[in-house]
Amino acid sequence: MTTKQRGRPRSFDRPTALEQATMAFWEHGYETTSVSDLTRVMGISAPSLYAAFGDKKTLFEEVVEVYGQSHGAFSARAFEEERTVRDAVGRMLREAAVRFTEPGHPHGCLVISATAGCTTPEVAEPLRARRNANIEAIEDWIRRDVESGVLPPGTDARALARFSGAVLQGMSQQARDGATEAELTALAETAMRAWPETTDGAAAGAAAGSAAP
């Protein structure tokens, strides 16, 4: 009598599998993307998925982190590299018009859209907290630029930060609804006209140590 040997676990490229999972969550959202959907697009078995990534929730958490370092990194770069909050927000919105509509991946922003309608609080809440933290970081920087004379006194930091977040989130949804890069770029330029101009000369020393959404 012979004993059938158990086959070796199927090997796979982890970064590629994560990118495929990112595409699935980005396109369909967390709630409607099933484990079977994930194993199909990632090309692995369910046991391999659980062994490598944990459950669906922990896989999604890793996807969000990877997304922030790749497809979504343009926002953080804008806030790290620009000298004023006005310049950073303007750059973020203009680059979002490109990133949210470029071919090769789903449109819009995964962090904004992936938990829309999600009924799992422990999944939706961290992304809600992340989005709110980004707006608070913009608000803090606006206040610093007001205090240093870069932006005029009386600038409503909270309203301006919320406005900027609302524009970015709206651009994501409009991209998913079919808005073009040109249309979103025009929207970004219109939004920036609502911002007060920076004070001449004061911007040169601004934004040292600023936070990045």
Secondary structure, DSSP 8 states (H G I E B T S, - for coil): -------------HHHHHHHHHHHHHHH-TTT--HHHHHHHHT--HHHHHHHH-SHHHHHHHHHHHHHHTTTHHHHHHHHH-SSHHHHHHHHHHHHHHHTT-TTS-SS-HHHHTTTT---HHHHHHHHHHHHHHHHHHHHHHHHHHHTTSS-TT--HHHHHHHHHHHHHHHHHHHHTT--HHHHHHHHHHHHTTS----TTGGGGTTTT----
